[in-house]
Structures are given as C-alpha cells and as structure tokens.
Amino acid sequence: SIEISMYSDALHQCNDLLALYRENCSRLQQQITQLRQLAPKEDVAALFKQLEEEKLEHAKKRCSLAIEREKLQMVESEATVLRKQLEREKATFENAFGLLNSKALADSSRSEDLLAKCTALEALCSRREEELETHKLQLEEMNIKMQQELYMAKMLKQKPK
C-alpha cells in the first residue's frame, strides 16, 4: 500500500516533469520558428559558417595546447631528473667535503702534535748542547790542570839536581 502510494507519487511527478519538458520543447520550437522568420537564411548560413570556423580554430588551439602540454611535461620531467642529479651531486660533495674536513682536522692535530714534539726535541737539544759545552769546558780545565800538574811534576824533578 505504501509502495503503491510511493509509486503513484513518483508517477505523478514524472508526468509533471514530462509536461514541463513538453512545454519547454514547444516554447523552444516557437522561438526557433520566430528566429527563422526574423533572420534571413543568408545570415543563418553565415552564422553557421562562422560557427564552423570557430569550431575549427578551437580544434587547432586544442591541438596546439596538447602539444605545448606535452612539451611542458617533458621539461618538467627533465627538471625532475636534473633536480635529483643535483641532489645526488650535492650529497656526494657534502660527503667528500666532510671527509676532507675530517682529514684536515686530523692533519692539523697531527701537525700540532709534531710541532709540540719538535719544540720538545729542540729544548732537549739545547739542554744537551749546554751540557756538552759544560763537559768540554770541564775537560779543557782538567786538561789544563793536568798539564799544570805535569809541568809541576817535571819542575819538581828538575829542581833537586
């Protein structure tokens, strides 16, 4: 019963829509007839020709647009490839720079260590040279003393005669 009522309502609505559609069609046919009566056949033919030309121009523009869209897609894909290549090269550069920076820091540290060792060795050499000079002086003094003692011993041996 409810289904029949719903079906009946839907049928009435469809009939109403069909009536409105028929009225609109009839009104449009009347307008077309009026326009045909108002506009000369040559003007209508010219308008149809102009419409066809515009359709042709539109088709050409659509084709041109499609070509340009393809070019744009190619350029975008090239740009993507180049962007990825640049990112790889940047990563490679950053990696190499990091390695070189680490090596430079290590070399700098090693240089500082070597410089410190060199300074320590120079100080040691300087102390050794001073010690050597001191020993040379002591040896010379001992040598002079020994020569004096020999001279004295020789003089003492010669005196009693």
C-alpha positions as CSV (number, residue, x, y, z in Angstrom):
1,S,0.0,0.0,0.0
2,I,2.8,2.4,0.9
3,E,4.8,1.2,-2.1
4,I,1.8,1.7,-4.4
5,S,1.3,5.2,-2.9
6,M,5.1,6.0,-3.5
7,Y,4.8,4.6,-7.0
8,S,1.8,6.7,-7.6
9,D,3.5,9.8,-6.3
10,A,6.6,9.1,-8.4
11,L,4.4,8.5,-11.5
12,H,2.6,11.9,-10.9
13,Q,6.0,13.6,-10.5
14,C,7.2,12.0,-13.7
15,N,4.1,13.1,-15.6
16,D,4.5,16.6,-14.2
17,L,8.2,16.7,-15.4
18,L,7.2,15.3,-18.8
19,A,4.6,18.0,-19.1
20,L,7.1,20.7,-18.2
21,Y,9.6,19.2,-20.7
22,R,7.0,19.2,-23.5
23,E,6.1,22.9,-22.7
24,N,9.8,23.9,-22.8
25,C,10.2,22.0,-26.1
26,S,7.2,23.7,-27.6
27,R,8.4,27.1,-26.4
28,L,11.8,26.5,-27.9
29,Q,10.3,25.4,-31.2
30,Q,8.3,28.5,-31.3
31,Q,11.4,30.6,-30.6
32,I,13.3,28.8,-33.3
33,T,10.4,29.4,-35.7
34,Q,10.3,33.1,-34.7
35,L,14.1,33.4,-35.2
36,R,13.9,31.7,-38.6
37,Q,11.3,34.2,-39.6
38,L,13.3,37.1,-38.2
39,A,16.7,36.2,-39.5
40,P,17.3,35.8,-43.2
41,K,18.5,32.5,-44.4
42,E,21.8,34.0,-45.6
43,D,22.5,35.4,-42.1
44,V,21.8,32.0,-40.6
45,A,24.1,30.3,-43.1
46,A,26.8,32.9,-42.4
47,L,26.4,32.3,-38.7
48,F,26.7,28.6,-39.2
49,K,29.8,29.1,-41.3
50,Q,31.3,31.4,-38.7
51,L,30.4,28.7,-36.1
52,E,32.2,26.0,-38.1
53,E,35.2,28.3,-38.5
54,E,35.3,28.9,-34.8
55,K,35.0,25.2,-34.1
56,L,38.0,24.6,-36.5
57,E,40.0,27.3,-34.7
58,H,39.1,25.8,-31.4
59,A,40.2,22.4,-32.6
60,K,43.5,23.9,-33.8
61,K,44.0,25.6,-30.4
62,R,43.2,22.4,-28.6
63,C,45.8,20.6,-30.7
64,S,48.4,23.3,-30.1
65,L,47.6,23.2,-26.4
66,A,48.1,19.5,-26.3
67,I,51.5,19.8,-28.0
68,E,52.5,22.6,-25.5
69,R,51.3,20.4,-22.6
70,E,53.5,17.5,-23.8
71,K,56.5,19.9,-24.1
72,L,55.8,21.1,-20.6
73,Q,55.6,17.6,-19.3
74,M,58.9,16.8,-20.9
75,V,60.5,19.9,-19.4
76,E,59.1,19.1,-16.0
77,S,60.4,15.5,-16.2
78,E,63.8,16.9,-17.3
79,A,63.8,19.3,-14.4
80,T,62.9,16.5,-12.0
81,V,65.8,14.4,-13.4
82,L,68.2,17.3,-13.1
83,R,66.9,18.1,-9.6
84,K,67.6,14.5,-8.5
85,Q,71.0,14.6,-10.1
86,L,71.8,17.8,-8.4
87,E,70.7,16.4,-5.0
88,R,73.0,13.3,-5.6
89,E,75.9,15.5,-6.5
90,K,75.2,17.7,-3.5
91,A,75.2,14.7,-1.2
92,T,78.4,13.4,-2.8
93,F,80.0,16.9,-2.4
94,E,78.9,17.1,1.2
95,N,80.3,13.7,1.9
96,A,83.6,14.4,0.2
97,F,83.8,17.8,2.0
98,G,83.1,16.1,5.3
99,L,85.8,13.6,4.7
100,L,88.3,16.3,3.6
101,N,87.3,18.4,6.7
102,S,87.9,15.4,9.0
103,K,91.2,14.7,7.3
104,A,92.2,18.4,7.6
105,L,91.3,18.4,11.3
106,A,93.3,15.1,11.8
107,D,96.2,16.6,9.8
108,S,96.0,19.8,11.8
109,S,96.0,17.8,15.1
110,R,98.9,15.7,13.9
111,S,100.8,18.9,12.8
112,E,100.2,20.3,16.3
113,D,101.5,17.1,17.9
114,L,104.6,17.1,15.6
115,L,105.2,20.8,16.4
116,A,105.0,20.1,20.1
117,K,107.4,17.1,19.7
118,C,109.7,19.2,17.6
119,T,109.7,22.0,20.2
120,A,110.4,19.5,23.0
121,L,113.2,18.0,20.9
122,E,114.7,21.4,20.3
123,A,114.6,22.2,24.0
124,L,116.3,18.8,24.7
125,C,118.9,19.5,22.0
126,S,119.5,22.9,23.5
127,R,120.0,21.4,27.0
128,R,122.3,18.7,25.6
129,E,124.4,21.3,23.8
130,E,124.7,23.3,27.1
131,E,125.7,20.1,28.9
132,L,128.2,19.3,26.1
133,E,129.7,22.8,26.3
134,T,129.9,22.4,30.1
135,H,131.6,19.0,29.7
136,K,134.0,20.5,27.1
137,L,134.9,23.3,29.5
138,Q,135.4,20.8,32.3
139,L,137.6,18.7,30.0
140,E,139.7,21.7,29.0
141,E,140.0,22.7,32.6
142,M,141.0,19.2,33.5
143,N,143.5,19.1,30.6
144,I,145.0,22.4,31.7
145,K,145.1,21.2,35.3
146,M,146.8,18.0,34.1
147,Q,149.3,19.9,32.1
148,Q,150.0,22.1,35.0
149,E,150.5,19.1,37.2
150,L,152.8,17.5,34.7
151,Y,154.7,20.7,34.4
152,M,154.9,21.0,38.2
153,A,156.0,17.4,38.5
154,K,158.6,18.0,35.8
155,M,159.8,21.1,37.5
156,L,160.0,19.3,40.8
157,K,162.1,16.5,39.3
158,Q,164.5,19.0,37.8
159,K,165.0,21.2,41.0
160,P,167.0,18.8,43.1
161,K,169.8,18.4,40.7
